[in-house]
């Protein structure tokens, strides 16, 4: 049971890192270039920037590559074994999932930073799993057991809230959610 918790955290690290790094390093040109959608609302909003996206993805990849090195050097056989492809997919998928959520929040008339329970916590999981399912389905099925998935469902909102509270108190985020 405890090893599945560690495995859940391990497999998700390349997806957990990009969001806080994107928030801390963001700014500059928005991904949507300030454009509005057909409904007159912004496509994504000022919170989704190229600098934040690339910094976040790079940080997730760096963490994932470090995990691959640690696992090969120390041989932690009980942990899911990341590949370079899985690391890239999880890192990019986390932020693409966040952008997709922002798109739908704007369509619903929700503003930047407005809380959208459930979706705010699991957008990175959905984005990561979706990209992995499309491009590396076999790896995903091989490494994602039901118990690991259950732990991911449990720990993700807790880690998300903790990271946002830290971001709020350090001035990186305007709201603690």
C-alpha positions in Angstrom: 0.0 0.0 0.0 2.8 2.5 1.0 4.8 1.5 -2.1 1.8 2.4 -4.3 1.7 5.8 -2.7 5.3 6.4 -3.4 4.8 5.0 -7.0 1.9 7.4 -7.5 4.0 10.4 -6.4 6.9 9.2 -8.5 4.9 8.6 -11.7 3.3 12.1 -11.4 6.3 14.2 -10.6 6.9 15.3 -14.2 3.2 16.4 -14.2 3.2 18.0 -10.7 6.2 20.3 -11.3 5.2 22.3 -14.4 2.2 24.2 -13.0 3.9 25.8 -10.0 7.0 26.6 -12.2 4.8 28.1 -14.9 3.1 30.3 -12.3 6.4 31.4 -10.8 8.2 32.0 -14.1 5.2 33.2 -16.2 4.6 36.6 -17.6 5.1 38.1 -21.0 3.1 37.3 -24.1 -0.1 35.3 -23.5 -0.5 32.1 -25.4 -3.8 33.4 -26.9 -2.0 36.7 -27.9 -4.8 38.6 -26.1 -7.4 37.4 -28.6 -11.1 36.8 -27.8 -13.1 33.8 -28.8 -16.4 34.0 -30.7 -18.2 34.7 -27.4 -16.3 37.9 -26.9 -14.3 36.4 -23.9 -10.6 35.8 -23.9 -9.5 32.4 -25.4 -7.3 31.6 -22.3 -6.4 34.8 -20.5 -3.3 36.6 -19.4 -2.4 33.8 -17.0 -1.3 31.4 -19.7 2.0 32.7 -21.2 4.6 31.3 -23.5 7.3 31.9 -20.9 5.4 30.1 -18.2 4.5 27.2 -20.5 8.0 26.6 -21.7 9.6 27.1 -18.3 7.0 24.7 -16.7 7.5 22.0 -19.4 11.3 22.3 -19.1 11.2 21.9 -15.4 8.9 18.9 -15.6 11.3 17.3 -18.2 14.3 18.1 -16.0 12.7 16.4 -13.0 11.7 13.4 -15.1 15.2 13.0 -16.6 16.6 13.2 -13.1 14.1 10.4 -12.1 15.3 8.3 -15.0 18.9 8.7 -14.0 18.2 8.0 -10.3 16.2 4.9 -11.1 18.9 3.6 -13.4 21.7 4.4 -10.9 19.9 3.0 -7.8 17.6 0.5 -9.4 14.3 1.2 -7.6 12.5 -1.7 -9.3 9.2 -1.1 -7.4 8.7 2.3 -9.0 7.2 2.9 -12.4 9.9 3.4 -14.9 9.7 6.6 -16.9 10.9 7.0 -20.4 12.0 10.2 -22.1 8.8 10.2 -24.0 6.6 9.6 -20.9 8.4 12.5 -19.2 7.8 14.9 -22.1 4.1 13.8 -22.4 3.4 14.2 -18.7 5.1 17.6 -18.5 3.5 19.0 -21.6 0.2 17.3 -20.8 -0.1 18.9 -17.4 0.1 22.4 -18.8 -2.0 21.6 -21.9 -4.7 20.2 -19.5 -4.5 23.4 -17.5 -4.9 25.5 -20.7 -7.9 23.4 -21.8 -9.5 23.9 -18.4 -8.9 27.7 -18.7 -10.5 27.7 -22.2 -13.7 26.1 -20.7 -13.6 28.4 -17.7 -13.6 31.4 -20.0 -16.5 29.9 -21.9 -18.5 29.6 -18.7 -17.7 33.3 -17.9 -15.3 32.4 -15.1 -12.5 34.8 -14.5 -8.8 34.3 -14.0 -8.1 32.8 -10.6 -11.8 31.9 -10.0 -12.0 28.5 -8.3 -13.5 25.6 -10.3 -13.5 22.7 -7.9 -12.5 19.3 -9.2 -11.3 20.7 -12.6 -8.7 22.9 -11.0 -7.2 20.0 -9.2 -7.3 17.3 -11.8 -6.7 19.2 -15.1 -3.0 18.2 -15.0 -3.8 14.6 -14.4 -6.3 14.5 -17.3 -4.0 16.3 -19.6 -1.0 14.1 -18.8 -3.0 10.8 -19.1 -4.7 12.0 -22.3 -1.4 12.7 -24.0 0.2 9.5 -22.7 -2.9 7.5 -23.8 -2.6 8.9 -27.4 1.2 8.6 -27.8 2.4 5.9 -25.3 -0.7 3.9 -24.4 1.2 0.7 -23.6 3.5 2.5 -21.2 0.5 4.1 -19.4 -1.3 0.8 -19.0 1.8 -1.0 -17.9 2.7 1.5 -15.2 -0.7 2.8 -14.0 -2.2 0.2 -11.7 -5.6 0.7 -10.1 -4.0 1.3 -6.6 -1.6 3.9 -8.1 -4.5 5.6 -9.8 -6.4 5.7 -6.5 -3.4 7.3 -4.8 -3.1 9.9 -7.6 -6.8 10.8 -7.1 -6.2 11.2 -3.3 -2.9 13.1 -3.3 -3.3 15.4 -6.3 -5.8 17.8 -4.7 -3.8 17.8 -1.5 -0.6 18.7 -3.3 -2.4 21.2 -5.5 -3.8 23.0 -2.5 -0.5 23.0 -0.7 1.4 24.4 -3.8 -1.3 27.1 -4.3 -1.1 28.2 -0.6 2.7 28.4 -0.9 2.3 30.4 -4.1 -0.2 32.7 -2.5 2.0 33.5 0.5 5.1 34.0 -1.7 3.2 36.4 -3.9 3.3 34.2 -7.0 -0.5 33.6 -7.0 -3.3 36.1 -6.3 -5.5 33.5 -4.6 -4.7 30.4 -2.4 -6.5 27.9 -4.7 
